[in-house]
Amino acid sequence: MKSNIELIKNQLDIVQLISEKVKLKKTGKNWIGLCPFHKDKHPSFTVSSEIGRYKCWSCGAAGDIFSWVTNTEQLEFIDALKYLAEKAGVPLQEPNQNIGNRSQLFHVMEQAQSFFVNQLKNNEKAKNYLLSRGLSEKTIEEWGLGFSPDYGDALSFELKKKQIPLYTAKDLYLIEKDASGGFYDRFKGRITFPIHNYRGNIIAYGARTTGSGHPKYLNSSDTPLFQKRQNLYGFYQSKPEIAKNNTTILVEGYLDVIACHQAGIKNVVASLGTAFSEEQAKLLSKWCNKVIILYDSDDAGIKAANKAAEILKTNDLTPYIVILPKGEDPDSLIKKEGVNSFNQILTQKLDYISYQIFLLKKFHSPDDSIFWDKVYQLLPKCTDPLMVEKHILELSHMHPELNDPMAAREAIRKKIFTAQKKYSAPSYSNKTILSPTKKTAFHPYEEIIFRSLRSTKLCEKAIEFCANHSWFLTKIGVYAAKAIHDVYMNKPFTTLNANILDSIQIETTKDALIDLYMFETLSINENVLDDAIKQIEKKKHQKDLQSMKQGAIKDDELLAQISKQLKNISR
C-alpha cells in the first residue's frame, strides 16, 4: 500500500489538485487562498507544492492530497486512493480485499435501519413517545429514528428472510445469541437512534426505553464498522455548521442533539455513551477551533465537563463551559424557555480559566490555603491580561488576610507576576533572528537551521549540524534534528521535500516541521545560518560551563577549554 501512496504523491501536484476547487495565488514558495473548510474572509489557507501539504491557519484544517480528497469528496481512504490513482495514472498494486466485505456490512445496517423505521410507523405508542418529547414528525424522519419491537427476534427473523447471515448481524451488535443457540434482538422494546460516520453511512445504534426500563440507554459496542471513541453522534449532520461557525457545541444525550437541531442550532454533537475521548477531540480539531461544553450541572457533569475541557486544550482546541441551571439539559431548557433563552445562556459561557475559578469557589473555601495555591497556579498561565485583572478584582474581596480590596489586589497581582516568570518564554534579541507571523514549536535559532534544509546552497551545512541534535534548545527541536539526521544518513544531501518528510516516523515531529514550512518568512542566507549555529553552540557551551561550575563535572583543563571557546564565539 505504501508504494501506491508514494507513486501517487510523486505523480500529482497538490497545488494543481487543490486549484480545481480553490483559487490560489502564489506568494514566495507557497500558494494562498480562501479556506474551503470554513467561512474565510481573508486568505488563511496555505498550500506548499514543495512539501505536498496544505494548512489553514484559522480553522486548523491540514493534510496532504489524500486528506484533501477524503474531506472534499467525502470519500473513505480506500476510495480516495482509487480516485487519485486513476487521476495519476498509477495502477494499484495491492487491491484491498476488505472493500467488498465493508460494503456488505453497510448493507446489513441499511436493512436494519429500514426495519426499525417501518416498525416505528406501525407502533403508535413509540411514535407518541417521541412526539411527547417535543419532536416533530419531520425531525423524526430527518434523524431516521426507529423502533425495535419488544418481542425477541423480530429483526433476526427479518434479516434471515433477506438471507443475511445472522452471525454478521451479531458482529454488528444488532442481535445476540441466546443459551439455546438461537438469536434475539439487542435493542428490543427501544427507540433506535442511528449513528453515522462522517460520510453518512449508518455504523451503529443508540437505543432508549420508552418507559422505566433499565438501562435507559443501550449503545452499540465497538464493531468492524464502529469505534465509540472515534465517533460523535450528530457529527455527520453538524459538519457544515461546525465548519461555518468554527465552533462545536458538545452535549451529553441524543435527544439534546436533536432538540438543538430542531430549534435551528445545528453545530451540536454528543459523545457516544462514554467519556469524551482524545480521538473525538482530534476529529473536532480538523473542523473547528472552539468547543462549547453543555453538560449537566450535577457533580458528575461538572467533573466530566472539566475532563473534556482538558482533553480539548491538549488538542489545540479552545474550550468554553456553560453552567446549566440545576436539573436541566439542553432538551428540557429549549422546551421550557424557548430557543432565544437558550441562546442567551450560551452567551454566558466561561473560558477554561474562569471555569477553574468557578470550581475552586464551588469545592473550596477562600479561607483554605489550597484555594489560593490553585489560584496562583491558574492565573499566571492566562494569556489575557484583561481576564487576569477581572479575576483579581473578584478575588480581592475574598482575601482571608487583607480586608482592604485595593491592598488585596496588589498582593494577589504581585504573587501572579512572580509566578508568571516561570511560565514566560525567554526573550531573545539578535538582529539575524527571523520574526515569523505565526508561532511555531521551535526556538528561532532552530527555525533557521530547519528552514535552511529547503535551500540548495545551505542544506548540506544544516544537515551536518543536525548531527549535534542534543545541542538543540527545545525538546521538539532535539527530536526534529535527530529525525533529520537519521533520515539523511543513507540519502544524498538534497533539499528537504515531501518524501523526506514522509520518512520521519514520529508524527508530532513531522507535524511541527510541516507547520514551520507552511508559512513564509524572510529569506535565509549563509550569514544568518552561521549565526544561528554559532548561537546554539554558545548556549551549549554556556550550559556545560554552568554544570562544571556547579560541580557536576570536575575537570579544570576542560573548563578552561570551554571558556576559551565561549570567548571565540562571542567575538
N, C-alpha and C positions, 0 to 999 in steps of 0.2 A: 504493500500500500504506500509505503514511504516513497518508493521510486516513482510511483504515479504522481504523487504530490509534487515532488521535485521537478519532474519533467514538465508538468503543467505550469508551475511557477516560473520556470525558465522560459517558457514559450509566450506567456501572457504578460502584458504591461498593465500594472494596476491602474495607472493614470488613464490609459485608453479605456479600460473596463469601466471605471467609475464615471468617466466623461460621458458615457452613454446615458447616464441619469442625472449627473450634476455638472453644472457649468463651472469649470475650473480655470484659474488664472495663475500663470507661472510667477513665482516670487523667489528669486535666488535658485537654490537647488530643488525646492519643493513647489507644490501647487496648492492653492487655497480656494475655498468656495463656501457656499451656504450649506450647513449640515442638513442632510435629509432625514435625520433621526429625531429632530426636534424643531420647534418653530424658531429658526435662526434669522435674526435681523442683520447681524454683522458677521462677515465670514469668520468662522471659528473652526472650520473643517480643513485639515491639512492632509495632503497625500504625498508620499515620497516614492518615486519610481525606483530610486537607488536601493532602498531597503525593503520595498514591496509592502508598505504598510500605510494605513490611514488612521487618523485620530481626530476627534472633535474635542477641543479644549474647553467646551462649555458643558456638554452633556456626558462626556467621557466615552462615547462610542469609539471603539478601536478594533483593529484587526487586520487581516490580510485578504487576499482575493476570495478565500473560502468563506470567511465570516461575512464578507460583503454580500456574497450571493445567498448564503443561508438567511441573512437578515432582510435583504431587499426583495428576494424572490420567494421568501417563505418556504425554503426547502430544508429537508434534513441533510446532514452532511453527505451521506452517500449519494443523494440526488444532486447536490451541488458539485460533487466530484464528477459525476456523469456529465452534467451541464458544461462544466469548464473543460473537461477532457474533449468533448465534441467541439467546443469553441477553439481549443488549442490544436486540434487535430492529433491528439495523443490517444492511441488505443489503450484501453485499460488492461493491464497485465494480470491483475488479480481480482476478478469479479467477486463481489460479496455474495456468499451463498445464503446469507440470512435474510436478504431483502424479501424474498417470496414469503418466508415464514412470518416476518413482521407484518406484511400486508394481510396475511391470513388472520393474525391476532387482531388487527384493526377491524377486520370484517366481523369477527366474533363480537367485539364491543359494539359495533353498529347494530348487529342483530339484537343484542341485549337491550340497547337503547330503544329500538323500535318497539320491543315488547313492553318495556316499562312505560313508555309514553302512551301506548294504547291501553294499558291497564289503568292508568290514571284517568283517562277519558271515560272509562266504564265504571269507575268507583267514585260515587258521589261523596262518600264520607271523606276520602283522602283529598278530593278536589275542594270540598268545602273547608277542610282544614287550612289549605293554602290560601283560599280566599279570605278566611277569617284572620289570617296573619297579614292582611293588607296587600297581598299580591294580586295584580290584575291578571286576567286570562292571557293578555298579550305578553306580560312578563313571564308567566308560567311557560308559555310556548317558546319565547325567545331563549330562555335558560334551559330548555329541554328537560324540565322537571318531570319525574315519572313516579310510578308506584310499583312495588313488588308485592304481589298478593300474599296473604298470611297463611295460605296452605303451602306445605313444604316444598314441593318440587315443580311448581308451575313453570319457572324459567328452564329448569333442567329438561322437562318434557318438551318445551318449545324448541330448544336448541337441538335435542336429539331428533326431533321431527325434521329439522332442517339439515340433518346429517352432519352436525358439528360435533367433533369429538368432545365428550364431557370432561376428559382429563385436561384438555386445552382450556376449557372454561374454568376448571378448578385452578389451573396455574394463573389465571387472570383474576382470581379471588371473586368470581361470580357465584360459584357453587362450592359445596364441600361434600366429602364422602362421609357417610354415616357408618355406624358399627356393623350394620348388616351388609355393607358393600354397595348400597345404593347411594344416591346423591340428593342433597337438599339445597335450597336456595339460601345464600348468605344473608340477603337483605330482606327476607320475608317480613311482610307487615309494615314496611317502612317507605317513606317518601325517598326517592332517589335523586341525587344531585350529580350530574355528570361532570367529571373533571377532564379538562382538555390540555393537551400540550400546546406549545406556542403556535403550532400550525393549525390548530382547531380540531385535531383528532381526539376522540374520546379515549382516555388511557386508564381511567379508574372511576370509582364512585365514592361519594359520601352518602350516608342514609340516616334518616331521622325518624323516630317513632312519632305517631300522631297522638299518642296518649302518654301514660306514665311508665311505659316500659323502660327497662334498663339493659344496656346503657342507652342513654338518649340518642347519642350519635354512634354510628358504626362506620368505619372508614376502611377502604382497601388497604391491605398491606402492600409491601413492595412486590412488584411483579416484573416479568420481562419487559413490560411497557412503561412501568411507573416506579419512580423512587420518590417517596414523600418529601425528603429533604431537598429535592431539586426542583420542585414544582410549587405553584401557588394557585389557589382557587381564584378564578376570575381573571387570571393574568392574560389569557388569550383575548377576552372581551375588553380588557382595560388598556391593552398595549397602545392604541392610538392616542388616548387621552394622557397616558403616562408620559409618552414622548412629547406631546404637545405642551403639557404643563410643567415638564421636568420634575414632576412630583408624584409620588405614590402615597395613597392612604392605606395603612395596614390595620386591618380589623381582625377579630377572632373567629367569627362564625360565617357560615354560608349565607344565612338569611340577612346578616349585616351587609354583606357584599351586594346581594340582590336588591335589598331595600334602598341602598345608596344609589345604585344604578337606576332603579326605577324613579328615584327622585331627581335624576339628572346629574348626579355626581359619579362620573364614570371612570375615575382613575383609582378604583378601590379593589384591593385583593385581600385574601386571608391565607394564613398558613394552614396546613392540612392535618389537623388533629395532633399536631406535635409542636414542640417549641420552635421558635424561629431559628433558622439554621444559617451557617456560613454560605452554603450553596444557594439558598434563597436570596441572601444579600448580594451575592455575586451576580445572580440573574438580574436583580433590580439595578445594579450598578451599570449594566450595559444600556439601560434605558432612561435613567434619571439620576439626579444628584441629591434630591431631598426626599425624605420619607417621614410622614406624619403618622404616629402610632396612636391608635384609639382602642385601648384595651379596657377591660372592666376596672373599676376603681377600688376593688377589694384588694386585700394584701397579696393574693396570688397574682392578680392582674398587674399590680404595681411592680412586683418582682419580675414578672415576665416582660413588662414594658422596658424596665431598666436593662435587662439582659439583651433584649432585642436592640436597644439603642447602642449598647456597647459593641455588639456584632456589626451593626451598620457603620459605626465610626471606624472600626478596623478595616472596613472595606471601602473607605473613602466616600461614604455617603453621610449627608448631614441629617441627623435625626431630630425630630421635634415630637413632643409628647403632649397629648391633650388629656386633661384630667376630667373624666366624665362625672356627672352627678351620681351619687351613690345609688346602686341598684339599676342603673340604666346602661343600655348599649346603643349603638347607632340605630338599630332597627326600632327599638322602643322610643328613642328620642324623636326620630322623624315622625313616627305615628302620633306622639303626644304633642310635640311642639311645632312640627312642620319643618320644611327644608330650610326656610330662612333662619329660624332659630338655630338649627343645626349648623348652618354655615357660620353663624355668629360665634358658636362655640369653637369652631375650627380656627377662628382668628385669635383665640386665646391660648394657642399652642405655646409650649415652653421649649426653649432650646435646651441642649443637653445639660449645660452648667446650671441653668435655672431649675431644671428638674431635680438635679442632685441637691440643690439647696432646699427645695421643697421636701425631699425625702429626709434630709437632715432635721428639718423642723418637725416632720411627722414622727420620726423614730427616736430623736434625741432631744434633750433639754439644753438650751443655751447655757445653763449652769454647769453642764458637764464638759470636761476638758476635751473629750473625744469630738464634741460638736465643733470646737474651734480648730482642733487638729485637722479635721477634714476640710473645714473652710479654707485653711491655709495651704492645703494640698490642691484644692479645686481651683480657686480663683487665680492663682499665678499662671495657670495653663490657659486661661481665657484670653483670646487674642483681640477681643473687642473692648477697648478702654471705657467706652460709654456703659457697656454692660457691667464691667467691673465696678464702676462708680455707682451704678444703680444698686448693686448688691451691697456695696459698702454702706450706702445710705440706709438701706433696710436693716442691715445687721448692727449698725451703730446703736440702735435703740434696744438691742438685746445684750449688749456687752455686760458681763457679770461683774466687772470691777469698776467701770467708768460710767457714771451717771450722766456726765456731760456728753451729748451726742457728738459735738464737734471734736472733743478730745478723743472720744472713742473712734471716730472716723480716722483721725490722724494715726492712732495706734494700729488700727486694722490695716490702713494703707501702707504704713511702714513695714509691717510684717509681710504683706503681699509683695512689696517692692523687693525686700530682701530675698524672699523665696523665688521671685521671678528670675533672679540671676542664675539659678540652677537650670531653668528651662530655656533661657535665651541662647540662641546660636551665637558663636563667637563672630565678631566682625573682623573682616579682612580688608586691608586697604593696599592696593598695588595698582599702579596705572595700567598694567597689562592685563588685569583680570577683566573678563567679559561680564557684562551685566544683562543676562537673558531676561526677556519679558515674562517668562514663566518659570516657576520654581522647579528644580529637578532634585533628585535624591542625592546628587553628588556635591562635593566641595568644588568651588570654582576652579581650583588648580586641577582637580581630577577631570572636570569637564573639558579642559583644554587638551589633556592627554587623549581622552576618548574621542573628541572631535577631530583630532589630528589623524585618526585612523582612516578618515574619509579623504584625506589629501594624498595625492600621488607622491608629492615631494616629502611629506612628513611622516607617512605611515610607518616606515621602517624604524625610525627613531622611536616613535611612540610604542610600537610593538615590543621593541627591545627593552624599553623602560618598564613595560608591564611585567617583566620577569621579576622586578622588585615589588611584587604585589603586596607584601606585608608592610611596605612603607606608606601605602595609601592612607588617606586621612579619615575615611568613613568606612563603616562595615560593608556597605554595599559597594563602595569603591574597591575594597580589597577583593571581594568576590568577583567583581567585573574584571579587574585587572588579571586575576588568576584565570578566569574563564577565557579571556582574550589570549593570554599566554599559552594556555593548554590547546586552544583551537588552532593556533598558528604553529604549534610545534612541528606538525607534519605537513604544513602547507607553505607555499611561497608567500613572501611578504607583499600581498596585494591590498588595495584599499578595501575597507570593510564593506560588505554588501549583504543582500538578503540571505544568501546561502551560508555565509559566515555566522550571521545572527541566528539562523535556524539551527546551527551546530551547537549553540550554547544550551546546555541541558537544564540549568536552573531557571525556572520561569520568571521569578521575581527579578533576577539579574538581567535577563533578556528584556523584560518589560521596561526596566529602568533605562537601559541603553536605547531602546526604541523611542521612549519619551524624549530622551536627550536629543536624538537625531531628527525628531519630528518638527522642531521649530528652528528658525534661522537666528543667528547672532552675528556679531562682527566676524569678519574673516580672520583666520589664524595664520600667522607667518612663523618662520623659524625662530625669530627672536622671542615671540610670545611663548612658543613651546619650550624653548630653552629656559626661559624664566620660570615657567611652571615646574619644570623638572628640578630646577635649582631650589625653588621654594619648598618642594616636597622633601628634597634631600636635607635641606636646612632644618625642617621640622623634625625629621627623623633623627638627625644628629643632636638636636636640642633635647629630644626625648631621651636619647642614650646618655647624654651628659647629665641630665637631671637624675636618671636612675643611678648613675655612678656616684653622684654627689650624695645621694641618699643612702649609699652603702649597698645598693643591690648588686653592684659589680665593683670589685676592688682590683684595679689594675692601673697604676699611675702612668705607665707608658701609653696605654690605650686612651686614657683620659686626656693626655697631652695631645695625642694624635687627633682625637675628635675635636678638641678645642681649636687646633690649627686648621682643620677642615672647615669649621664654622667661620673662622676669620676669613678664609679664602672665599667662601661662598658669599659672605656679607660685602665683599669689595665690589 
